[in-house]
Amino acid sequence: MPQHLKNILFACGKICSIGTAILSLCFTVAAQPDNGSIVHTGQATYYAATGDGNCMFGPSPNYMMVCAMNNKEYDTASVCGASIHLKGPKGEVTVRIVDRCPECPVGNVDLSKQAFMKIADTIQGRVAITWSYVETTVNGPIEYRIKTGSNQWWIGVQVLNHRTPIVQVEAMKNGSWSPLTRMEYNYFLDTTGLGAGPFSFRVTDFYGRQLVDENIPLKPDSIFNGLANFSSHAIVIEFLSRKALQTFPKTMLVIFTGTPLLSTPGKKYDIYTLTGGLVAKGRDSKLTYNNALWNFPKSGVYILKPDAH
């Protein structure tokens, strides 16, 4: 298999084995957040949100679809910047996590008043909800903010504008990558410093993918653009394994999370699970999980084979 495909596959799970027909994946993921396949249950309340909070993103007066996550699932800021889609008694809404709710039990979410009004009447105050993680909509590359007070002996770095949750930030130090320590206020610290700069940082997202940026200067209270952002993890990979192609010519492996994947007019596919079970036959190539014809769950890994008919 070409190396670039191995890299992409590793972003979604370690390759355990490849049989003659079906690709087998062995997933290794962090505890928080999840990949969107889990439907969480709890209650929603609302508060006087500004867009700022424990994640220290700063106020967002022009975008108030935000929330505070319960303390357990906030998990030392691991969900900061992630988005969740909630369903309540009146409707549904997608919100970005910007704060922590210390008193909220597991499953509960504290919404901005504007977001709460999308799912219930404010007079209710507290309502039952279900919710799942979804990708955050962003434009442009990731960004790095150097914390106030940073110097050559102590530095804090925050990653902004990321599409998927961040699990690790490393800095090049003495010729090797050194992990920074994540704080509850959503900065990554090196308490012994990285020198006078400029710096090279390596950022790893929830799916194991990495971005490397160089020449980030030591300039506290400043934001610097990286070179790229993490692509949507709803990706289509043309599966070039020779053994698999013997059985499924022009097969594709789909890491499916609900974003439209293919749009080839007139092309149809047979859909299989990784264990070989037929999910759907001869379906049109515009795939979205909202299309009931596909019978997909919100998230999963599937084999696509072009329909022979």
DAWODA-V538046 format. One record per residue. N is the residue number from 1. RES is the residue in three letters. PHI is phi in whole degrees, 0 to 359 (999 if undefined). PSI is psi in whole degrees, -180 to 180 (none if undefined). NEAR is the number of other C-alpha atoms within 12 Angstrom. Layout:
n:N res:RES phi:PHI psi:PSI near:NEAR
n:N res:RES phi:PHI psi:PSI near:NEAR
//
This chain:
n:1 res:MET phi:999 psi:135 near:19
n:2 res:PRO phi:303 psi:147 near:14
n:3 res:GLN phi:299 psi:-37 near:11
n:4 res:HIS phi:294 psi:-30 near:14
n:5 res:LEU phi:286 psi:-37 near:21
n:6 res:LYS phi:299 psi:-40 near:22
n:7 res:ASN phi:297 psi:-42 near:19
n:8 res:ILE phi:292 psi:-42 near:31
n:9 res:LEU phi:295 psi:-37 near:34
n:10 res:PHE phi:296 psi:-28 near:25
n:11 res:ALA phi:295 psi:-22 near:32
n:12 res:CYS phi:252 psi:-14 near:36
n:13 res:GLY phi:160 psi:153 near:28
n:14 res:LYS phi:287 psi:138 near:22
n:15 res:ILE phi:283 psi:118 near:22
n:16 res:CYS phi:268 psi:-47 near:16
n:17 res:SER phi:197 psi:157 near:17
n:18 res:ILE phi:234 psi:114 near:22
n:19 res:GLY phi:274 psi:-171 near:21
n:20 res:THR phi:285 psi:-17 near:18
n:21 res:ALA phi:232 psi:-38 near:29
n:22 res:ILE phi:238 psi:137 near:33
n:23 res:LEU phi:280 psi:133 near:36
n:24 res:SER phi:252 psi:128 near:24
n:25 res:LEU phi:244 psi:145 near:26
n:26 res:CYS phi:242 psi:105 near:18
n:27 res:PHE phi:277 psi:136 near:21
n:28 res:THR phi:232 psi:111 near:18
n:29 res:VAL phi:229 psi:160 near:21
n:30 res:ALA phi:286 psi:165 near:22
n:31 res:ALA phi:287 psi:-33 near:17
n:32 res:GLN phi:224 psi:139 near:27
n:33 res:PRO phi:284 psi:-171 near:37
n:34 res:ASP phi:260 psi:-177 near:31
n:35 res:ASN phi:272 psi:11 near:38
n:36 res:GLY phi:97 psi:-7 near:32
n:37 res:SER phi:279 psi:-15 near:23
n:38 res:ILE phi:266 psi:132 near:22
n:39 res:VAL phi:264 psi:115 near:23
n:40 res:HIS phi:271 psi:150 near:26
n:41 res:THR phi:238 psi:149 near:21
n:42 res:GLY phi:177 psi:-153 near:25
n:43 res:GLN phi:231 psi:150 near:31
n:44 res:ALA phi:248 psi:139 near:44
n:45 res:THR phi:235 psi:-176 near:38
n:46 res:TYR phi:219 psi:159 near:35
n:47 res:TYR phi:216 psi:174 near:27
n:48 res:ALA phi:278 psi:72 near:22
n:49 res:ALA phi:287 psi:151 near:32
n:50 res:THR phi:241 psi:-10 near:28
n:51 res:GLY phi:100 psi:-19 near:34
n:52 res:ASP phi:271 psi:178 near:29
n:53 res:GLY phi:155 psi:-158 near:32
n:54 res:ASN phi:299 psi:-26 near:34
n:55 res:CYS phi:285 psi:-13 near:37
n:56 res:MET phi:58 psi:41 near:28
n:57 res:PHE phi:279 psi:-23 near:31
n:58 res:GLY phi:97 psi:161 near:23
n:59 res:PRO phi:299 psi:150 near:20
n:60 res:SER phi:226 psi:70 near:19
n:61 res:PRO phi:300 psi:-23 near:15
n:62 res:ASN phi:269 psi:-3 near:11
n:63 res:TYR phi:214 psi:106 near:20
n:64 res:MET phi:246 psi:17 near:31
n:65 res:MET phi:277 psi:74 near:36
n:66 res:VAL phi:228 psi:168 near:45
n:67 res:CYS phi:205 psi:167 near:47
n:68 res:ALA phi:248 psi:129 near:48
n:69 res:MET phi:271 psi:147 near:48
n:70 res:ASN phi:303 psi:154 near:32
n:71 res:ASN phi:301 psi:-42 near:27
n:72 res:LYS phi:297 psi:-48 near:25
n:73 res:GLU phi:277 psi:-12 near:30
n:74 res:TYR phi:297 psi:-39 near:39
n:75 res:ASP phi:51 psi:61 near:28
n:76 res:THR phi:52 psi:48 near:29
n:77 res:ALA phi:71 psi:12 near:40
n:78 res:SER phi:293 psi:-20 near:42
n:79 res:VAL phi:260 psi:1 near:46
n:80 res:CYS phi:302 psi:129 near:50
n:81 res:GLY phi:87 psi:-13 near:46
n:82 res:ALA phi:286 psi:161 near:43
n:83 res:SER phi:240 psi:151 near:37
n:84 res:ILE phi:230 psi:150 near:43
n:85 res:HIS phi:250 psi:121 near:36
n:86 res:LEU phi:251 psi:148 near:41
n:87 res:LYS phi:236 psi:130 near:30
n:88 res:GLY phi:234 psi:-170 near:30
n:89 res:PRO phi:293 psi:-23 near:22
n:90 res:LYS phi:251 psi:-24 near:19
n:91 res:GLY phi:177 psi:-159 near:20
n:92 res:GLU phi:219 psi:161 near:24
n:93 res:VAL phi:202 psi:151 near:33
n:94 res:THR phi:253 psi:130 near:33
n:95 res:VAL phi:229 psi:155 near:40
n:96 res:ARG phi:259 psi:139 near:46
n:97 res:ILE phi:276 psi:119 near:46
n:98 res:VAL phi:233 psi:-6 near:43
n:99 res:ASP phi:211 psi:172 near:45
n:100 res:ARG phi:242 psi:139 near:41
n:101 res:CYS phi:251 psi:96 near:32
n:102 res:PRO phi:300 psi:-35 near:22
n:103 res:GLU phi:269 psi:-6 near:17
n:104 res:CYS phi:282 psi:132 near:25
n:105 res:PRO phi:287 psi:168 near:22
n:106 res:VAL phi:304 psi:135 near:22
n:107 res:GLY phi:96 psi:-21 near:30
n:108 res:ASN phi:272 psi:150 near:33
n:109 res:VAL phi:225 psi:134 near:49
n:110 res:ASP phi:259 psi:115 near:44
n:111 res:LEU phi:262 psi:158 near:47
n:112 res:SER phi:296 psi:155 near:38
n:113 res:LYS phi:300 psi:-38 near:30
n:114 res:GLN phi:297 psi:-39 near:29
n:115 res:ALA phi:287 psi:-40 near:40
n:116 res:PHE phi:300 psi:-38 near:41
n:117 res:MET phi:296 psi:-18 near:29
n:118 res:LYS phi:283 psi:-22 near:26
n:119 res:ILE phi:245 psi:-15 near:35
n:120 res:ALA phi:195 psi:167 near:29
n:121 res:ASP phi:281 psi:137 near:21
n:122 res:THR phi:298 psi:-25 near:22
n:123 res:ILE phi:298 psi:-23 near:12
n:124 res:GLN phi:288 psi:-34 near:19
n:125 res:GLY phi:75 psi:-42 near:20
n:126 res:ARG phi:214 psi:126 near:26
n:127 res:VAL phi:222 psi:156 near:29
n:128 res:ALA phi:287 psi:141 near:27
n:129 res:ILE phi:220 psi:162 near:31
n:130 res:THR phi:237 psi:151 near:27
n:131 res:TRP phi:205 psi:156 near:31
n:132 res:SER phi:218 psi:153 near:33
n:133 res:TYR phi:288 psi:141 near:38
n:134 res:VAL phi:224 psi:166 near:37
n:135 res:GLU phi:292 psi:149 near:37
n:136 res:THR phi:273 psi:133 near:33
n:137 res:THR phi:280 psi:118 near:23
n:138 res:VAL phi:224 psi:162 near:22
n:139 res:ASN phi:234 psi:144 near:17
n:140 res:GLY phi:82 psi:-177 near:17
n:141 res:PRO phi:281 psi:170 near:24
n:142 res:ILE phi:294 psi:162 near:35
n:143 res:GLU phi:230 psi:154 near:31
n:144 res:TYR phi:241 psi:129 near:40
n:145 res:ARG phi:248 psi:126 near:33
n:146 res:ILE phi:270 psi:126 near:34
n:147 res:LYS phi:291 psi:149 near:29
n:148 res:THR phi:308 psi:136 near:19
n:149 res:GLY phi:86 psi:-3 near:19
n:150 res:SER phi:296 psi:143 near:30
n:151 res:ASN phi:209 psi:-172 near:26
n:152 res:GLN phi:289 psi:-13 near:22
n:153 res:TRP phi:254 psi:-8 near:17
n:154 res:TRP phi:201 psi:131 near:25
n:155 res:ILE phi:214 psi:142 near:34
n:156 res:GLY phi:238 psi:136 near:37
n:157 res:VAL phi:230 psi:134 near:48
n:158 res:GLN phi:242 psi:138 near:44
n:159 res:VAL phi:261 psi:128 near:47
n:160 res:LEU phi:241 psi:164 near:38
n:161 res:ASN phi:59 psi:39 near:31
n:162 res:HIS phi:262 psi:140 near:39
n:163 res:ARG phi:285 psi:-36 near:36
n:164 res:THR phi:238 psi:158 near:42
n:165 res:PRO phi:298 psi:144 near:46
n:166 res:ILE phi:264 psi:132 near:40
n:167 res:VAL phi:250 psi:-21 near:39
n:168 res:GLN phi:203 psi:143 near:34
n:169 res:VAL phi:235 psi:130 near:38
n:170 res:GLU phi:238 psi:154 near:34
n:171 res:ALA phi:237 psi:146 near:36
n:172 res:MET phi:286 psi:119 near:27
n:173 res:LYS phi:219 psi:121 near:22
n:174 res:ASN phi:55 psi:38 near:12
n:175 res:GLY phi:86 psi:4 near:10
n:176 res:SER phi:215 psi:164 near:13
n:177 res:TRP phi:282 psi:128 near:19
n:178 res:SER phi:241 psi:122 near:24
n:179 res:PRO phi:290 psi:140 near:24
n:180 res:LEU phi:268 psi:158 near:31
n:181 res:THR phi:266 psi:126 near:27
n:182 res:ARG phi:278 psi:135 near:29
n:183 res:MET phi:254 psi:162 near:26
n:184 res:GLU phi:296 psi:-22 near:26
n:185 res:TYR phi:268 psi:17 near:30
n:186 res:ASN phi:71 psi:31 near:40
n:187 res:TYR phi:245 psi:152 near:35
n:188 res:PHE phi:254 psi:127 near:39
n:189 res:LEU phi:246 psi:147 near:34
n:190 res:ASP phi:237 psi:108 near:30
n:191 res:THR phi:279 psi:-3 near:22
n:192 res:THR phi:253 psi:-3 near:17
n:193 res:GLY phi:86 psi:162 near:26
n:194 res:LEU phi:241 psi:9 near:34
n:195 res:GLY phi:92 psi:-166 near:22
n:196 res:ALA phi:277 psi:-8 near:19
n:197 res:GLY phi:81 psi:180 near:25
n:198 res:PRO phi:291 psi:167 near:21
n:199 res:PHE phi:244 psi:157 near:32
n:200 res:SER phi:246 psi:130 near:30
n:201 res:PHE phi:239 psi:144 near:40
n:202 res:ARG phi:239 psi:123 near:34
n:203 res:VAL phi:248 psi:130 near:41
n:204 res:THR phi:246 psi:131 near:31
n:205 res:ASP phi:265 psi:180 near:38
n:206 res:PHE phi:304 psi:-31 near:37
n:207 res:TYR phi:268 psi:7 near:38
n:208 res:GLY phi:86 psi:2 near:29
n:209 res:ARG phi:281 psi:153 near:32
n:210 res:GLN phi:229 psi:144 near:30
n:211 res:LEU phi:238 psi:138 near:29
n:212 res:VAL phi:240 psi:129 near:29
n:213 res:ASP phi:232 psi:140 near:29
n:214 res:GLU phi:242 psi:167 near:23
n:215 res:ASN phi:62 psi:38 near:20
n:216 res:ILE phi:274 psi:117 near:29
n:217 res:PRO phi:281 psi:160 near:30
n:218 res:LEU phi:275 psi:91 near:32
n:219 res:LYS phi:219 psi:92 near:25
n:220 res:PRO phi:303 psi:150 near:24
n:221 res:ASP phi:64 psi:26 near:19
n:222 res:SER phi:236 psi:153 near:22
n:223 res:ILE phi:243 psi:134 near:24
n:224 res:PHE phi:234 psi:137 near:29
n:225 res:ASN phi:284 psi:140 near:27
n:226 res:GLY phi:277 psi:-173 near:29
n:227 res:LEU phi:269 psi:-22 near:20
n:228 res:ALA phi:204 psi:177 near:22
n:229 res:ASN phi:234 psi:165 near:33
n:230 res:PHE phi:290 psi:132 near:37
n:231 res:SER phi:289 psi:164 near:27
n:232 res:SER phi:303 psi:137 near:31
n:233 res:HIS phi:278 psi:2 near:38
n:234 res:ALA phi:274 psi:84 near:35
n:235 res:ILE phi:239 psi:157 near:29
n:236 res:VAL phi:245 psi:129 near:30
n:237 res:ILE phi:243 psi:123 near:31
n:238 res:GLU phi:288 psi:121 near:29
n:239 res:PHE phi:271 psi:111 near:34
n:240 res:LEU phi:255 psi:12 near:25
n:241 res:SER phi:300 psi:126 near:28
n:242 res:ARG phi:299 psi:-41 near:21
n:243 res:LYS phi:295 psi:-42 near:20
n:244 res:ALA phi:293 psi:-36 near:28
n:245 res:LEU phi:293 psi:-23 near:25
n:246 res:GLN phi:297 psi:-31 near:16
n:247 res:THR phi:260 psi:-42 near:20
n:248 res:PHE phi:240 psi:82 near:31
n:249 res:PRO phi:302 psi:139 near:23
n:250 res:LYS phi:57 psi:33 near:24
n:251 res:THR phi:291 psi:150 near:31
n:252 res:MET phi:233 psi:142 near:35
n:253 res:LEU phi:263 psi:129 near:39
n:254 res:VAL phi:246 psi:122 near:37
n:255 res:ILE phi:266 psi:105 near:39
n:256 res:PHE phi:250 psi:123 near:36
n:257 res:THR phi:228 psi:13 near:33
n:258 res:GLY phi:109 psi:-17 near:33
n:259 res:THR phi:283 psi:143 near:28
n:260 res:PRO phi:307 psi:135 near:23
n:261 res:LEU phi:252 psi:-45 near:25
n:262 res:LEU phi:229 psi:151 near:26
n:263 res:SER phi:211 psi:51 near:17
n:264 res:THR phi:270 psi:109 near:15
n:265 res:PRO phi:303 psi:131 near:12
n:266 res:GLY phi:82 psi:-8 near:15
n:267 res:LYS phi:274 psi:141 near:20
n:268 res:LYS phi:235 psi:152 near:24
n:269 res:TYR phi:225 psi:150 near:36
n:270 res:ASP phi:263 psi:138 near:30
n:271 res:ILE phi:246 psi:129 near:36
n:272 res:TYR phi:235 psi:150 near:33
n:273 res:THR phi:282 psi:171 near:29
n:274 res:LEU phi:293 psi:-18 near:27
n:275 res:THR phi:268 psi:4 near:19
n:276 res:GLY phi:97 psi:-1 near:23
n:277 res:GLY phi:287 psi:136 near:16
n:278 res:LEU phi:283 psi:122 near:21
n:279 res:VAL phi:268 psi:-46 near:26
n:280 res:ALA phi:204 psi:152 near:27
n:281 res:LYS phi:235 psi:135 near:23
n:282 res:GLY phi:63 psi:40 near:23
n:283 res:ARG phi:271 psi:149 near:33
n:284 res:ASP phi:298 psi:154 near:26
n:285 res:SER phi:281 psi:-3 near:28
n:286 res:LYS phi:272 psi:102 near:23
n:287 res:LEU phi:260 psi:122 near:38
n:288 res:THR phi:217 psi:145 near:26
n:289 res:TYR phi:289 psi:-11 near:21
n:290 res:ASN phi:285 psi:-15 near:17
n:291 res:ASN phi:274 psi:107 near:18
n:292 res:ALA phi:298 psi:-22 near:14
n:293 res:LEU phi:301 psi:-29 near:19
n:294 res:TRP phi:282 psi:-26 near:29
n:295 res:ASN phi:58 psi:33 near:23
n:296 res:PHE phi:274 psi:149 near:29
n:297 res:PRO phi:285 psi:180 near:25
n:298 res:LYS phi:293 psi:-26 near:29
n:299 res:SER phi:212 psi:149 near:29
n:300 res:GLY phi:167 psi:-180 near:31
n:301 res:VAL phi:236 psi:129 near:38
n:302 res:TYR phi:223 psi:157 near:39
n:303 res:ILE phi:258 psi:130 near:39
n:304 res:LEU phi:248 psi:130 near:46
n:305 res:LYS phi:237 psi:127 near:37
n:306 res:PRO phi:305 psi:135 near:27
n:307 res:ASP phi:292 psi:133 near:22
n:308 res:ALA phi:283 psi:-14 near:14
n:309 res:HIS phi:263 psi:none near:12
//
